[in-house]
Amino acid sequence: PYRFNGHPPADPEHERGRKDEKSWARAEQDPIKKFEDKYTANGMFTEEELKEAKKEVLAEVKAAVKFADDSPMPPVELAKQLEYPDAPDTDYNMKPAPAFADAVNARTISPEQMETVQAHISALREKAKAGDISIGDAINLAIHEEMLRDPTTTIHAEDLQAGSSYDIPKLTQQTYGQIRAADEIIDEGHFIGKALGEGMNGYRPIVELMNTNFGIFGMAELSSAGNTFATTGGQFDMPMTIVGAGGTAPNQALGAEHSQPFHAYVMGIPGLKICTAASPDAAYGITKSMIRDNGPCFLFAPVKMMKEAKGTLDLDVCAPLNKAALLHEASAESVASGNAVTVLTYLHGVKEAQLVIDEITEEGFDIDLIELRSLKPLDMDTIRKSLERTNKCAILDESTQSGGVGATVSARISEDLFDLLDAPVKRLCMDDAPVPYASTMEVAVVKRGSDLVQGVFDLCTKQY
C-alpha cells in the first residue's frame, strides 16, 4: 500500500519533493487503476462502459454530499439516544424469536445432535428445578436455549470443545458446528474482533472469556463495539455478548495478572451494558437478555463461585439489564434506631456480605444488602429507596481505590443523593497495589466480610 497524504493534513513530510514519487504511485500502485487496467485488458468491460460507471459513481458521491449539505445539523438529544440500540428498560421477554429458527435448525442440526443437546438441556433444567445448578451450567443452559431460539447466534471461546474452564460453551460446537461455535486461539483481541464483524453483519455473537482479565487484549475491539451504533448514526446494531469469570475473591491465590478488576477498566467505554451475577439465577436471566440485546453487553461472574454457588432458576425468563437486587432488608427496628446501613456490592462481595450478616445483627446493627447486578447503567432508584431508610452507605468493592467501581458509585451517590446521607460513603475497596499471590500479603489489598463488619460498626457509631 502507498500513502499519498500524511496522517493529518498539516503533515508537511508528505509534500516535500514527492511529485515524481506520487506520479509513479498513481500509475503503478493505485488499486482502482489496477482493477480498471486488468478488466479492460481482459475484455470484462470496455473503456466506454468504464467511463459510464465512473459517471454513475461521481453522481452518487455528489448526491450524497448535497444531501449532507442540505440536511439540518443533528439535535443535541440525539447523542444520548444513540448510546444504546435497546433502551436500558427493555423487556427482553417480549422480543419474538425469528420465524426461520425451526427451519434453519432442521437443516443444520442432525436428529442425533438435536437429541443429544435436548437431553443435555433437560438435564440442566432438572438441576435448576432441584436447586443444584451452578453459575457456569446456568450460563451454558441460557446459551443453548438462545442458540436454538435464534440460529444467527454464534459463540467463540478458548478450549470451546472441552467446555472451557466452567462448562459455559459445553456441547456448542458438537451441536452447531465449527462455523457457529468456534474454538479459538489464545488471542482475545482476535476473537472479540471476529465477533465484532459478525455483529455488524446480522449475527448475534457470544464471546466467552475463560478469565475476563485477558479481555484487556481486546480493548480496542470493545471500544469499537461500544461506539458502533452511535458512529453509524444508528444504522448498525452491534449485538455482542461477552461473558466470563472474573473479579477478585479473598484468598483467591491467582496472582496479579489473573486478579485485575477488568469490570472497572471497561466502565468508561461508551455504549456497553455491564452486569454482574453472583448466583445461577442472575447469571441465567442476564445471559438470555444480553444475547437478545441489539448492543454490546458484558457479564462478569465470580471466578471463585462458578462451580461452588448453586441454586434454582426462573426458567425461560429474561432478567432486566438495568436493575440491582435487594438480597437482605434491614429490620424496621434497626432503621428506626439509626443502626442500619445500605451495603452495595457485587461478585464475591455478595457471598462475603451474606456470611457476616449474622455477625452484624449480633452487634445490634443491620444492613440492606444490594447486589449491583447492573454496573452500567447504574440502578440509582434501588439505591435511593434504601438510603431513604438507612441514610448510610458502605460499598464492598472488588476494584481499586483509583478509578474503581466504588469510586463511580460513591460519586453518583454524593452528586445525586447527598441530602439522604447522614455520613460519608464508606468505600471498602481494593488497594491500588497489584493483588499478591500470597494470602499473607493479599489481606492488605483485597477487602472481605470482616472489613464490612468494621465498616458498618464505624458508620453506625459515627467513627468516620
Solvent accessible surface area in square Angstrom, and as a share of the most:
residue,aa,sasa,rsa
1,P,180,1.13
2,Y,54,0.20
3,R,134,0.49
4,F,46,0.19
5,N,93,0.48
6,G,14,0.13
7,H,156,0.70
8,P,62,0.39
9,P,146,0.92
10,A,88,0.68
11,D,33,0.17
12,P,65,0.41
13,E,104,0.47
14,H,42,0.19
15,E,109,0.49
16,R,149,0.54
17,G,87,0.83
18,R,29,0.11
19,K,175,0.74
20,D,123,0.64
21,E,76,0.34
22,K,31,0.13
23,S,72,0.46
24,W,128,0.45
25,A,0,0.00
26,R,135,0.49
27,A,52,0.40
28,E,92,0.41
29,Q,66,0.29
30,D,43,0.22
31,P,101,0.64
32,I,119,0.61
33,K,76,0.32
34,K,111,0.47
35,F,111,0.46
36,E,25,0.11
37,D,69,0.36
38,K,122,0.52
39,Y,54,0.21
40,T,33,0.19
41,A,91,0.70
42,N,90,0.46
43,G,60,0.58
44,M,131,0.58
45,F,38,0.16
46,T,78,0.45
47,E,106,0.47
48,E,113,0.51
49,E,92,0.41
50,L,25,0.12
51,K,110,0.47
52,E,89,0.40
53,A,47,0.37
54,K,102,0.43
55,K,129,0.55
56,E,121,0.54
57,V,93,0.53
58,L,99,0.49
59,A,61,0.47
60,E,126,0.56
61,V,79,0.45
62,K,127,0.54
63,A,62,0.48
64,A,61,0.48
65,V,82,0.47
66,K,128,0.54
67,F,154,0.64
68,A,66,0.51
69,D,110,0.57
70,D,96,0.50
71,S,43,0.28
72,P,122,0.77
73,M,167,0.75
74,P,88,0.55
75,P,74,0.46
76,V,138,0.79
77,E,94,0.42
78,L,57,0.28
79,A,81,0.63
80,K,146,0.62
81,Q,113,0.50
82,L,25,0.13
83,E,48,0.21
84,Y,23,0.09
85,P,31,0.19
86,D,16,0.08
87,A,54,0.42
88,P,47,0.30
89,D,109,0.57
90,T,31,0.18
91,D,74,0.38
92,Y,2,0.01
93,N,67,0.34
94,M,148,0.66
95,K,47,0.20
96,P,121,0.76
97,A,52,0.40
98,P,32,0.20
99,A,112,0.87
100,F,97,0.40
101,A,9,0.07
102,D,118,0.61
103,A,62,0.48
104,V,31,0.18
105,N,11,0.06
106,A,83,0.64
107,R,177,0.64
108,T,75,0.44
109,I,8,0.04
110,S,41,0.27
111,P,106,0.67
112,E,120,0.54
113,Q,61,0.27
114,M,50,0.22
115,E,129,0.58
116,T,73,0.42
117,V,0,0.00
118,Q,81,0.36
119,A,62,0.48
120,H,29,0.13
121,I,12,0.06
122,S,61,0.39
123,A,59,0.45
124,L,8,0.04
125,R,57,0.21
126,E,102,0.46
127,K,84,0.36
128,A,1,0.00
129,K,127,0.54
130,A,80,0.62
131,G,24,0.23
132,D,71,0.37
133,I,0,0.00
134,S,10,0.06
135,I,0,0.00
136,G,1,0.01
137,D,21,0.11
138,A,0,0.00
139,I,0,0.00
140,N,0,0.00
141,L,0,0.00
142,A,0,0.00
143,I,0,0.00
144,H,0,0.00
145,E,25,0.11
146,E,2,0.01
147,M,0,0.00
148,L,22,0.11
149,R,48,0.17
150,D,10,0.05
151,P,11,0.07
152,T,32,0.18
153,T,0,0.00
154,T,6,0.03
155,I,0,0.00
156,H,2,0.01
157,A,0,0.00
158,E,14,0.06
159,D,79,0.41
160,L,0,0.00
161,Q,98,0.44
162,A,84,0.65
163,G,0,0.00
164,S,18,0.11
165,S,46,0.29
166,Y,41,0.15
167,D,45,0.24
168,I,0,0.00
169,P,0,0.00
170,K,84,0.36
171,L,33,0.16
172,T,0,0.00
173,Q,15,0.07
174,Q,81,0.36
175,T,3,0.02
176,Y,16,0.06
177,G,28,0.27
178,Q,132,0.59
179,I,155,0.79
180,R,29,0.10
181,A,0,0.00
182,A,15,0.11
183,D,62,0.32
184,E,18,0.08
185,I,108,0.55
186,I,150,0.76
187,D,60,0.31
188,E,16,0.07
189,G,10,0.09
190,H,78,0.35
191,F,0,0.00
192,I,0,0.00
193,G,24,0.24
194,K,79,0.34
195,A,0,0.00
196,L,27,0.14
197,G,33,0.32
198,E,38,0.17
199,G,3,0.03
200,M,65,0.29
201,N,111,0.57
202,G,57,0.55
203,Y,103,0.39
204,R,47,0.17
205,P,1,0.01
206,I,1,0.00
207,V,0,0.00
208,E,1,0.00
209,L,2,0.01
210,M,52,0.23
211,N,19,0.10
212,T,1,0.01
213,N,1,0.01
214,F,46,0.19
215,G,0,0.00
216,I,66,0.33
217,F,130,0.54
218,G,0,0.00
219,M,61,0.27
220,A,74,0.57
221,E,43,0.19
222,L,0,0.00
223,S,40,0.26
224,S,51,0.33
225,A,1,0.00
226,G,6,0.06
227,N,52,0.27
228,T,9,0.05
229,F,26,0.11
230,A,43,0.33
231,T,107,0.62
232,T,32,0.19
233,G,51,0.49
234,G,27,0.26
235,Q,154,0.68
236,F,85,0.36
237,D,62,0.32
238,M,0,0.00
239,P,9,0.05
240,M,3,0.01
241,T,3,0.02
242,I,3,0.01
243,V,0,0.00
244,G,0,0.00
245,A,0,0.00
246,G,0,0.00
247,G,1,0.01
248,T,1,0.01
249,A,7,0.05
250,P,22,0.14
251,N,90,0.46
252,Q,3,0.02
253,A,39,0.30
254,L,62,0.31
255,G,12,0.12
256,A,43,0.33
257,E,111,0.50
258,H,73,0.32
259,S,1,0.00
260,Q,36,0.16
261,P,7,0.04
262,F,1,0.00
263,H,0,0.00
264,A,10,0.08
265,Y,86,0.33
266,V,0,0.00
267,M,27,0.12
268,G,67,0.64
269,I,15,0.07
270,P,81,0.51
271,G,3,0.02
272,L,2,0.01
273,K,3,0.01
274,I,0,0.00
275,C,1,0.00
276,T,0,0.00
277,A,0,0.00
278,A,7,0.05
279,S,32,0.21
280,P,4,0.03
281,D,55,0.28
282,A,3,0.02
283,A,0,0.00
284,Y,1,0.00
285,G,4,0.03
286,I,1,0.01
287,T,1,0.00
288,K,6,0.02
289,S,0,0.00
290,M,1,0.00
291,I,6,0.03
292,R,27,0.10
293,D,1,0.00
294,N,30,0.15
295,G,2,0.02
296,P,5,0.03
297,C,2,0.01
298,F,1,0.00
299,L,0,0.00
300,F,0,0.00
301,A,0,0.00
302,P,0,0.00
303,V,13,0.07
304,K,90,0.38
305,M,11,0.05
306,M,1,0.00
307,K,121,0.51
308,E,96,0.43
309,A,17,0.13
310,K,104,0.44
311,G,19,0.18
312,T,79,0.46
313,L,20,0.10
314,D,83,0.43
315,L,32,0.16
316,D,85,0.44
317,V,60,0.35
318,C,6,0.04
319,A,26,0.20
320,P,71,0.45
321,L,1,0.01
322,N,24,0.12
323,K,87,0.37
324,A,14,0.11
325,A,18,0.14
326,L,85,0.42
327,L,63,0.31
328,H,55,0.25
329,E,98,0.44
330,A,3,0.02
331,S,45,0.29
332,A,73,0.57
333,E,128,0.57
334,S,9,0.06
335,V,37,0.21
336,A,93,0.72
337,S,73,0.47
338,G,35,0.34
339,N,39,0.20
340,A,1,0.00
341,V,0,0.00
342,T,0,0.00
343,V,0,0.00
344,L,0,0.00
345,T,0,0.00
346,Y,1,0.00
347,L,0,0.00
348,H,6,0.03
349,G,6,0.05
350,V,6,0.04
351,K,66,0.28
352,E,30,0.14
353,A,0,0.00
354,Q,92,0.41
355,L,120,0.60
356,V,15,0.08
357,I,23,0.12
358,D,101,0.53
359,E,85,0.38
360,I,2,0.01
361,T,54,0.32
362,E,145,0.65
363,E,100,0.45
364,G,47,0.45
365,F,23,0.09
366,D,10,0.05
367,I,0,0.00
368,D,2,0.01
369,L,0,0.00
370,I,0,0.00
371,E,2,0.01
372,L,0,0.00
373,R,54,0.20
374,S,1,0.01
375,L,3,0.02
376,K,37,0.16
377,P,31,0.19
378,L,25,0.12
379,D,8,0.04
380,M,16,0.07
381,D,75,0.39
382,T,30,0.18
383,I,0,0.00
384,R,84,0.31
385,K,137,0.58
386,S,5,0.04
387,L,0,0.00
388,E,98,0.44
389,R,72,0.26
390,T,5,0.03
391,N,39,0.20
392,K,15,0.06
393,C,0,0.00
394,A,0,0.00
395,I,0,0.00
396,L,7,0.04
397,D,5,0.02
398,E,10,0.05
399,S,0,0.00
400,T,26,0.15
401,Q,105,0.47
402,S,73,0.47
403,G,65,0.63
404,G,2,0.02
405,V,1,0.00
406,G,0,0.00
407,A,28,0.21
408,T,60,0.35
409,V,1,0.00
410,S,14,0.09
411,A,45,0.35
412,R,85,0.31
413,I,0,0.00
414,S,51,0.33
415,E,130,0.58
416,D,75,0.39
417,L,8,0.04
418,F,137,0.57
419,D,141,0.73
420,L,44,0.22
421,L,29,0.14
422,D,101,0.52
423,A,8,0.06
424,P,81,0.51
425,V,27,0.15
426,K,56,0.24
427,R,76,0.28
428,L,13,0.06
429,C,12,0.07
430,M,3,0.01
431,D,65,0.34
432,D,75,0.39
433,A,43,0.34
434,P,103,0.65
435,V,9,0.05
436,P,21,0.13
437,Y,149,0.57
438,A,41,0.31
439,S,52,0.33
440,T,121,0.70
441,M,118,0.52
442,E,2,0.01
443,V,87,0.50
444,A,76,0.59
445,V,9,0.05
446,V,3,0.01
447,K,59,0.25
448,R,32,0.12
449,G,2,0.02
450,S,75,0.48
451,D,42,0.22
452,L,0,0.00
453,V,23,0.13
454,Q,98,0.44
455,G,1,0.01
456,V,1,0.00
457,F,72,0.30
458,D,19,0.10
459,L,4,0.02
460,C,20,0.12
461,T,52,0.31
462,K,155,0.66
463,Q,98,0.44
464,Y,138,0.52
